[in-house]
Amino acid sequence: TGFRVFVDDGAGGPWSTDYVLDTTRRTFTKYGLSPGLPYRFKYQVISEVGTSPFSDVATHYAAATPDPPTLYVTGTTEDGIHLAWTPGYNGGSPVTAWRVYGSRTGLGWPTDEWTTSSSAMYVKSDPTSYSQFVDCKPETWNGVDVRGTAYEDYLYFKVAGVNAAGVGQASPSFRFRCSAPPAQPDKPQKVSGTATSITISYGPKPEDANTGAIYTGYKILYDDGYSGAFSEVLVSQTSQTRYTIGGLTAGLQYQIRVRTLSEVGESPLSDPLLATIGAEADPPAPVHYVSSRDCPDASDA
């Protein structure tokens, strides 16, 4: 004829009783619980001839699993990626661990990734730590031998939080490459100038080609001619290796520096080019004849 459901107070104390009179129902929702507490549940089946023994006691937490965190990268080298994340809502129960999952394609992930910690690349047992150094040259990658090869292309990551309610939804996959940021470029070179402008040339270091990271542009910085604040220009065309800075003041010496940009970060600033603004001097007038006279022969002296 129904069910009798018992729920304690979340602290091992007294039980409350609820009745379910619909014999076809197989679910029950208990309201008014406190987030994060472990509540004990048990029930009995009621029939016209009596009541069954109690079921086994099951403990469930009044909480949802954690929301997915937001991933980002704080630094990278050819050997590893410093992965970090910002937690989402904890679901009403404190996060007790983090699981970091990896994929070399972004398509294949462990089939049991959300149920067992062994499917994760890393398990962070400190719930207050929101970062993980990912080794780009592991011996295995989710069970596949990748020694010496994992850093050659993009890697994909997901992170999920764990609380008393279970493993939370994983973050969207995050793609990054194992590569050092570009090396410090050479200082820019002056190509030409006018009374109010200067054209410079610049480019990345040749050794950057070995890192695998894709260039995304350049930043050109120049001061106010008085060793003051720098203005910044973003050049998004990676094939553009010359730039003209206009609006300058003739006679002032400007500091000009360049930074190379890539998908994994920025290079250090180049050493400064010190350039005094002004057009090239006009050529002198052609040589013309003034006069001449006989010169004594030195032998007659």
C-alpha positions in Angstrom: 0.0 0.0 0.0 3.0 2.3 0.1 6.4 3.0 1.7 7.7 4.5 4.9 10.9 6.6 4.4 13.1 7.5 7.4 15.7 10.2 7.3 18.0 11.3 10.2 19.1 14.8 11.1 22.4 14.7 9.2 24.3 14.3 12.5 23.5 10.8 13.5 20.5 11.9 15.5 16.8 11.2 15.5 14.9 10.0 12.4 12.0 11.7 10.7 9.3 9.7 8.9 7.6 10.3 5.5 5.0 8.2 3.8 4.8 7.5 0.1 1.3 6.2 -0.7 1.8 5.9 -4.5 2.9 2.3 -4.9 4.3 2.9 -8.4 6.8 5.6 -7.2 10.4 4.6 -6.9 11.9 7.9 -6.0 11.7 10.2 -2.9 12.8 13.8 -2.4 13.5 15.1 1.1 13.4 18.9 1.5 14.7 21.2 4.1 18.1 19.6 4.5 21.4 21.4 5.3 24.0 21.6 2.6 27.0 19.3 3.0 25.6 17.1 5.8 25.6 13.3 5.5 22.0 12.1 5.9 21.1 8.5 6.6 18.1 7.0 4.7 16.2 3.8 5.2 12.7 2.6 4.3 10.0 0.0 4.8 7.4 -1.5 2.5 3.9 -1.3 3.7 1.2 -3.8 2.6 -2.3 -4.7 3.7 -0.9 -7.4 5.9 1.9 -5.6 7.6 5.2 -3.8 7.3 8.5 -5.1 6.0 11.8 -5.0 7.9 14.0 -2.0 7.5 16.2 -1.7 4.4 19.9 -1.3 4.8 20.9 2.2 5.7 22.3 4.4 2.9 24.1 7.6 3.5 23.7 10.5 1.0 24.9 14.1 1.2 22.6 17.1 0.7 24.8 18.5 -2.1 25.2 18.5 -5.8 28.6 17.6 -7.4 30.9 20.6 -8.1 30.4 22.8 -11.1 33.1 22.7 -13.8 36.1 24.9 -13.1 37.6 27.4 -15.6 41.0 26.4 -17.0 44.0 28.6 -18.0 47.8 28.4 -18.2 50.2 30.4 -16.2 53.4 29.4 -18.0 54.9 26.8 -20.3 58.2 25.4 -21.4 59.3 22.6 -23.8 59.1 20.2 -20.8 55.8 21.1 -19.2 52.7 23.2 -18.8 51.6 25.0 -15.7 47.9 24.4 -15.8 45.6 26.3 -13.4 41.9 26.7 -12.8 39.3 28.8 -11.1 36.7 26.7 -9.2 33.0 26.9 -9.8 30.3 26.4 -7.2 31.1 23.5 -4.9 27.6 22.1 -5.0 27.0 22.8 -1.4 29.7 20.5 -0.1 33.4 21.3 0.1 35.6 20.1 -2.7 37.9 17.3 -1.4 40.1 16.7 -4.5 40.7 17.7 -8.1 41.2 15.4 -11.1 43.2 16.4 -14.1 42.5 14.5 -17.3 44.6 14.6 -20.5 44.2 13.7 -24.1 46.6 14.0 -27.1 43.8 14.5 -29.6 40.9 16.2 -27.7 38.7 13.4 -29.0 39.7 10.3 -27.1 39.3 10.3 -23.3 39.3 7.4 -20.8 35.8 5.8 -20.9 35.6 5.7 -17.1 37.2 9.1 -16.6 34.4 10.5 -14.3 34.2 7.4 -12.1 37.7 6.4 -11.1 40.7 8.4 -10.0 43.0 6.0 -11.9 41.7 7.4 -15.2 43.0 10.8 -14.3 46.5 11.9 -15.2 46.8 13.7 -11.9 44.8 13.6 -8.6 45.1 16.7 -6.4 44.3 15.7 -2.9 44.7 19.3 -1.6 41.4 20.9 -2.5 42.8 24.4 -2.0 45.5 23.9 -4.7 44.2 25.1 -8.1 47.2 24.3 -10.3 49.1 21.3 -11.7 52.4 21.1 -13.5 51.8 18.8 -16.5 54.8 16.8 -17.7 55.0 17.1 -21.5 57.4 14.2 -21.8 55.8 11.4 -19.7 56.5 7.7 -20.5 52.8 7.0 -20.9 49.8 9.1 -21.7 46.6 7.4 -20.5 48.3 4.1 -21.0 49.9 4.8 -24.3 53.7 4.9 -24.6 54.5 8.4 -25.7 58.1 8.8 -24.5 59.8 11.8 -26.1 56.8 12.6 -28.3 54.0 14.1 -26.2 55.3 17.7 -26.5 55.4 17.8 -30.3 51.8 18.9 -30.7 48.8 20.3 -28.8 47.7 18.7 -25.6 44.1 18.8 -24.3 43.0 19.0 -20.7 39.9 18.8 -18.5 39.6 19.2 -14.7 36.8 18.1 -12.4 36.2 18.6 -8.7 35.2 15.9 -6.2 33.0 16.4 -3.2 30.9 14.2 -0.9 28.2 14.0 -3.7 30.7 12.5 -6.2 32.8 13.7 -9.2 31.6 16.9 -10.7 31.1 17.8 -14.3 34.5 18.3 -16.1 35.5 21.6 -17.5 35.4 22.1 -21.3 38.5 20.8 -22.9 41.4 23.2 -22.9 44.1 23.1 -25.6 47.7 24.1 -25.2 51.1 23.4 -26.6 54.3 22.4 -24.7 56.6 25.2 -25.9 58.8 27.9 -24.4 57.8 31.5 -25.1 59.8 33.2 -27.9 63.4 34.2 -27.1 64.4 37.8 -26.7 64.6 39.3 -30.2 67.5 41.4 -31.4 67.0 45.2 -31.0 65.1 46.8 -33.9 67.1 48.4 -36.7 66.5 51.8 -38.3 65.6 51.6 -41.9 64.8 55.2 -42.7 63.4 58.4 -41.1 61.8 61.7 -41.7 61.4 64.9 -39.5 58.5 63.3 -37.7 58.8 59.5 -38.2 61.1 56.5 -38.2 60.8 53.1 -40.0 62.3 50.1 -38.2 62.8 46.5 -39.0 62.5 43.6 -36.5 61.9 39.8 -36.4 62.0 36.7 -34.2 65.1 34.8 -33.3 65.9 31.9 -35.6 66.0 29.5 -32.7 62.3 30.1 -32.0 61.5 27.9 -35.0 62.4 24.9 -32.9 59.8 25.4 -30.2 56.8 24.6 -32.4 54.7 27.5 -31.1 52.9 29.6 -33.7 53.7 33.3 -33.9 50.8 35.6 -33.3 52.4 39.0 -33.9 54.7 41.7 -32.4 54.5 44.5 -29.9 56.4 47.7 -30.6 57.1 50.0 -27.7 58.5 53.5 -27.9 58.9 56.2 -25.3 58.0 59.9 -25.4 61.5 61.1 -26.3 62.1 62.2 -22.8 62.8 58.8 -21.2 59.2 58.8 -20.0 56.2 56.5 -20.5 56.1 54.0 -23.4 53.4 53.8 -26.1 52.6 50.3 -27.4 51.6 49.2 -30.9 50.3 45.7 -31.7 51.2 44.2 -35.0 49.0 41.2 -35.7 50.5 40.3 -39.1 53.4 38.0 -38.4 54.8 38.6 -41.9 55.0 42.3 -41.2 58.6 42.9 -40.1 58.8 46.7 -40.7 56.8 49.4 -39.1 56.7 53.2 -39.3 56.2 55.1 -36.1 54.8 58.6 -36.8 53.9 61.7 -34.9 57.4 62.1 -33.4 59.4 65.3 -32.6 62.4 66.1 -34.6 65.6 66.3 -32.6 64.4 64.1 -29.7 66.0 60.7 -29.0 63.5 57.9 -28.7 63.9 54.4 -27.2 62.3 51.7 -29.3 61.9 48.1 -28.2 60.2 45.0 -29.7 58.5 42.0 -28.2 57.7 38.7 -30.1 54.3 37.2 -29.5 53.3 33.5 -29.8 50.4 31.3 -28.8 52.1 30.3 -25.6 53.3 33.7 -24.5 55.5 36.7 -25.1 59.2 37.1 -25.4 61.2 39.4 -23.2 61.6 42.9 -24.5 64.5 43.5 -26.9 67.3 45.9 -26.0 66.4 49.4 -27.0 67.2 51.1 -30.3 68.2 54.7 -29.5 67.2 56.8 -32.4 67.3 60.6 -32.9 64.4 61.8 -35.1 65.2 63.8 -38.2 65.3 63.4 -41.9 68.6 62.5 -43.6 70.6 65.6 -44.4 70.2 66.9 -47.9 73.2 66.3 -50.2 75.5 69.3 -50.7 75.4 71.3 -53.9 77.5 70.0 -56.8 81.1 71.0 -56.8 81.7 73.9 -59.2 84.9 75.7 -60.5 86.0 78.8 -58.7 89.5 79.6 -60.0 93.0 78.2 -60.6 96.6 79.3 -61.0 99.9 77.9 -61.9 101.6 76.0 -59.1 105.4 76.1 -58.8 107.1 72.8 -59.4 108.5 71.5 -56.2 111.8 70.7 -57.9 112.3 74.5 -58.5 112.3 75.2 -54.7 
